[in-house]
Amino acid sequence: MWVAVANTDPLPQEALPGLFQAADKASLKAQSRFIYASGSRFILVVAAAALAVASLETDTGIDLAAIGVAVLFVAAVLVEIWLLQDRPLDTWYDGRALAESSKTLAWRYAVGGRPFAKDSTNSEQHLIADLRGLIVDSSDSAIEASGSPPVSSEMRELREASLAKRKAAYLAWRLDDQRAWYRRKAQWNAKRVTWWRIALISLELIGVLAALARAFGAINFDLPGLVAAVIAVGAAWLSIKQHESLARAYKLASEEIALAREQLAQVEDEASWASGVADAEEGISREHTMWRASRCAPSLTRRLESRETRWRP
């Protein structure tokens, strides 16, 4: 049975629909593959640039360093080809979009938010239909089947609880939890922006010194070129991680959730509660919509946005 909200999450991750479980797992796996492959490719490029400044000629006149550079570039090309074929980036983004869409449906249903208000009929059937629609709209074959049901016993039990208990559960385990996550991620990304900017400025200063050293004959190898390659790779990695834009987006989302929470805390009737939950979920969905717009395939973004229209009050 559902117990005290203050101590126990009434709707933990494993109690969310099977679609969430499958999409979340696929997204996390694809994210790991993409980050690992991208990092490997950048390392290979930097290694090639480092080896390019050397010269290891044999007695036959063959430059082994140049051959090593070619091998490293071939390896980088193979990684890039794998990324194009496997497309982990698409699975990462599309899987996350599906996971968050199914999660908002689950919470709306479990606490009686629109379009699954307590006075609505056939809410469970409508929830299953919406989850099925998300699956139909998705073309991601990398998402494996989940053994979890579309509607868990925890979701049903929370839905049958009193308004006071559903309210306490939603405020604590959906809004407060989501806001805390946004705040942590905003701070984490903001710190990474600072660290990376300092690192890149430091590398640029090293590049200036290396160029002057080369100009005045203090060194006779292409250290400035190597530093330039490292800077380019660092900038590319920073572009992939998008720390700066994420820090801003998460900060704004955190503040929007805080406002929604204050409004919902004053609600005392089912009709206002159903609308308030829908508004709060809409605020959370806005962050995911912007996230999808800059990352997901445009076709999936349009389909999910169209489907989400019926969830709005």
N, C-alpha and C positions, 0 to 999 in steps of 0.2 A: 504493500500500500504506500501511497504518497505520504511523506512525513514532513516534519518541521522544515520550512523553507530556509530558515537561518543557517541550518547546518548541512542540509543535503540538497544537491542539485536535483530538482524534480524532472528535468529533461536533459540528461547528459548526452554527450555526442552519440553514444551507442544506442540511445533511445530515439534518435532522429530517423527519418525514413531511410529505407535501403538505398534509394537513389543518392541521398547525401553521402552515405558510407562509401558507395562505389565511386562517385565523382570525386570526393575528397581524397580517397586513396590514390586514384589515378592522377589527380592533379599534383599531389605531393611527390609521387614517383617521377612524374614527368619534369617537375621543377628541379629535382635533384639531378636528373640526367642532363637537362639543359645547362644548368649552372656548371656542372662538372665538365661537360663537353666544351662549353665556351671558355672556361678557365684553362682547360688543356690546350685549346687552340691558341689562346693568347700567350701561354707559356712557350709553346712551340715557336711562335713568331718572334718573341723576345730572344729565345735561344738562337734562332737563326740569325738575328741581327747581331748578337754577341759573337757568334762564330764567324760572321762575315768580316769582322775587323781583324781577324787573324789570317795568317798564311802558313800553311803546312805543306810546302811543295816537296815531292819525292824526287829521287834521282831521275825519274822518267819525265819530270816536269808536270806531273799531275798534282793539283792542289787539293789535298784531302779536306781542308777546311771548306772549300767551295762545294765539294761533294756532300759534306755534312750539312751545309746550308740547304742544298737541294733536297736532301732526304727529309730535313725538318719541314721544309715547305710542302713537300708531298704529303707528309703526315698531317699537316694543318689542312690541306685540301681534302684529304680523306675524312677528317672530322667534320668539315663543312658539308661534304656530300652526305654524311650520315645525318647531320642535322636537317638537311633538306628532305631526305627520304623518311626518316622517323618522325619528324615534325613534333618534337617534345614541347616546343613552345606553344603550339596550338592546343595540345592536350592539357598542358598546364593551365592556360588561360580559360579554355572552354570548360574544363573540368571544374575549375573554381567557380565559374559563373553558374554552372548547374548546381553545384553544392550549395552555394549561397541562396539560389532561388528556391531550392527544396527546403532549406533551413527556415527561410522566412515563412513559407507555407505551413511548416510544422508548428512554428510558434503561433502564428495567427489562429490555426485550428485549436491548439492546445489551450490557449487562454481566452478563446472566444472573440478574437478580433475579426473585423470584416476581411473577406467576404464570408467568414464562418462564424458569424455572431451566434450567440446562444439560442436566439429565437428563429434561426434559419433552419430550413428543413433539408434533410439528406446531406448534411455537411460532410460526413465521411466519404460519401460517394463522390461529392464534388472535389474533395481533396485528392482522392485517388485519380479522378479524371484529370486534374491539373498536373499531378505528378506524371501521369502517362503522357500528357501533352508535352512536358519538358523532355521526356525521353524521345518522343517522336520528332521534336524539333531539333534534337541533337543528332549530329552525324558522326560523333566521335566513337570509333570502334575500339579505342584503347580502354574504354571504361568497361570493367568486368562486372559480371552479375554479383549482386550481394545477397547474402542469406537473410538479411534483416527485413522485417515486414514493412510495408509502406506506412502503416499506422501501428505504432507500438502500444503496449498496455500502459506505459507511462504517459503517453500523449492522451489516451482516453481518460485515465484517472485524473490527470490535471484538469482536463476539460470539465469533468463532473464535479470538481471542487467548487467551493463557494467563491464569490467574487473577491472577497478579502484574501483568500489563499492564492487565487490566480493572480491577483494584483501584486501581492508580495513576491510571488515566484517570478513574475515577469520583470518587475523592477530590479530585483536582485540578480537574477540569473540570465536575463537577456540584456537589459539596458546597462546595468552597472558593470556586468562582465564584459559586454561589448565595448563600453566606454573605456574601461581599464585597459583593454587590449589595444584600442586606438591610441591611448595616451602612451603606453609603453612603446608601441611601434613608431609613433611620432618622435619621441625622444631618442629612440635608437637610431632612426634614420637621420635625425638632425645631427647627432654626434658623428655619424659616418660622413655626412656632408663636410663637416669641419675637418675631420681627419684627412679626407681625400683632398680637399682644397689645399691644406697645408702640405701634404705630400707632393701634389702636382706643382705647387709654387716652388717647393724645395728642389724638385727635379729640374724645373725651368732655370733656376739659379745655377744649379750644377751644369746645365747645358751651356749657359753663358760662360762659365769658367772654363768648361771643356773647349768651347769654341775659341776663346782667347788663348788658351794653352796651345791649341793646334796652330793658331795664327802666328804665334811667336816662337814656334818650334819646340815648345816644352814637351810635346808628345808628337809622335809620328804615325798614329793610327786614328781611325775614325771614331773616337769616343763621342763627339757631338751627335753623330748619326745614331749611335746606340742609345744615347739618352733620349733623342727624339722618338725613337721607336718605343721606348718604355713609356714616355709621356703619352704617345698616341694610344697605346694599349690601355694605360690607366684611364684615359678619357673615355675610351670605348667601354671599359668595364663599368665606369660610373654611369654611362648612358644606359647600360643594361639594367643596373640596379635601381636607377631612378630615385635615389635617396631624397633628393630635394623636393621633387613633386609629391612623393609619398608622404614626406614629413608634413607638408602643407595640407594635403588631403586628409590625412589622419587627424590632424589637429582640428580642422574644421568639423569633421565628422564627430569627434569627441564632444565639441561644444554643442553641436546640434542635438546629440543624444541627451546631453545634460538638460537642455531646454525642454525636450520632449518628456523627460522623466519628471521634471517639476510639474508639468501640466497634468500628467497621468496620476501623479500622487494625490491630486485634488479630486479625482473622479470618484463618484460614489454610485453611479447607476450603470446598468448594462449597456444601454444605447450609447452613452458617452464613452464608455470603456471600449466598445467595439470600434468606434470611430478613432479614438485616441491611439489604440494599438496600431490601427492601419496607418495613421499619420507617422507614428514612430518607426514602423517598418519601412514606410516610404522614405524616411530620412536615411535609414541604414542602406536602403536599396539605391539611393542616389549616389552614394560613394561607390558602390559596386557597379552602377551604370557607367559612371565616369571611368572607372577602372577597365570595364569591358570595352568602352568606346575606344580607348587608346591601345588595347591589346588584343581583344578577341577578333575573330573573323567577323567582318561587317554583317554577313548574313545571319550569324547566330545572335549577334547583338540586336538586330532588328526583330528577330523572332521572339527573343526573350522579352524585349520591351513591349511588344504587342501583347504577349500573354500576360504580362504583369498589369496591363491596363485594367483588366477585370478585377484585380485584387484591390484596386483603389476605391475609396469610399466615394 
